């Protein structure tokens, strides 16, 4: 997520330079695959009895995130132009990084799961 934030904010900061834009587009492209693979890797641990459903839900959530990002970008593009759209995407990504960091830092007590019925 942090690599994606760097790529997006880098496009905002240096988007008018074609070489820098190509570099930051490559950075963003390198970030997308590992994020999806990391979440897919966690699915057997999160839902050991229903891994198939967890993998499908993760894939659906990933695609819904892409659709939401495209919708937000489409709404912002006429108002803030391309560079502003990259700024919005970068700030949303930094927010997602913050949520992940806070989740990692919170103490994890014993989690009680309901018994299957």
N, C-alpha and C positions, 0 to 999 in steps of 0.2 A: 504494500500500500504506500509506503514511504517513497519507493522508487517511482510509482505512478504520480504521486504528488510532486516530486521533483520534475518529472517530465512535463506535467501540465503547467506548473508555475514557471518552468523554464520557457515554455512556448509563449506564455504571457509576457515574460520579461524580455525575451530576445526574438520574438516572432517575426520581426521585420527583417532579420538577417537570414537568408536562405540556408546557409551552412548550419547555423545554430538551430534553426527550425528542423532541419533534417536530423540532427543529432538528438534533439529532444523528442522527436517523433519516434526514433529508434529506441530511446530510453523507455518511452511509454509502451511501445510494442513488446519490449523485453519484460515488462512488469505484468502484463495481462495473463500470460500462461501460468506462471508460478502461483499467482493468487488463486486461480481456479483449481489448479492441481492440489494446492495446500488444503483448500476447503474440502475437496473430494477425498483427500487422504484422511480427514477427520471423521468422515461419515460412519465408518464401521465402529469407531469408538463412541460416537454420539448415539447411534441407534443400532446396537449389535443384533437385535432380533429382526429388524426391518431395514436392513441396509439398502435394499432396492428402493424403498419409498424415500429414504433419506437422500440417496443419490439423485433421484428424480426431483425432489423438492429443492435440493441445492442447485441443480441445473436450471430449474424454473426460476428460482430466486436470482440467479446470475443473469438470466435473460431479462427478467423484469427490471433489474438494475440498469441494464443497457437501455431498455426502452424508456425508463424514467429519466436517465441522463440525456437521451436524445430529445425527449419532450421538453425538459428544462432548457436544453441548449436551443431548441427551436423557438421557445418563448423569449429567451434572452437575446438571441442573435440580432433581431431587428433593432433592439434597444441599445445594446452595448457593443455591437460589432464583434468581430472574431476574437480579438485579444481579450475583451471583457468576458467573453464566453469561456475562454481558457482560464481566466482568473476565477470565475465562479466554480468551474469544475475543480480547479486546484484547491480552492477553499473547502469545497465539499469533501474532497479526498483527505485534506488535513483534518477535517472534522471526524471522518471515519477512522483515521489513524488515532486520534485522541480517544475515541470510544474504545478501540481495541487496546490501547495502552492502559486506560483506566480499568478495563476488565481484567487485564493481566495483573495489575497492581492490587486489586481488591483481594482481601483474604477470602479464601474458599473454605468454608466449613463443611461439615458433612451434609451432603445434599440427600434429602429423603425423597425417594421416588415412590409413587403409589404402587401398591401391589396390584398385579394384573387380576382382572376379574373374570 
